């Protein structure tokens, strides 16, 4: 998975908020929230295969 995606979505959400594009901004904030929760569920339910 692309770990930069939440940061990129947050950047675009902030930029659209500053430019006053509120409908796009709300959409990006919702996408950011869904992405963050989905990655949390993915990483919280799967075991990590670490070998040290």
Rosetta blueprint (number, residue, H / E / L):
1 X L
2 X L
3 X L
4 X L
5 X H
6 X H
7 X H
8 X H
9 X H
10 X H
11 X H
12 X H
13 X H
14 X H
15 X H
16 X H
17 X H
18 X H
19 X L
20 X L
21 X L
22 X H
23 X H
24 X H
25 X H
26 X H
27 X H
28 X H
29 X H
30 X H
31 X H
32 X H
33 X H
34 X H
35 X H
36 X H
37 X H
38 X H
39 X H
40 X H
41 X H
42 X H
43 X H
44 X H
45 X H
46 X L
47 X L
48 X L
49 X L
50 X L
51 X L
52 X L
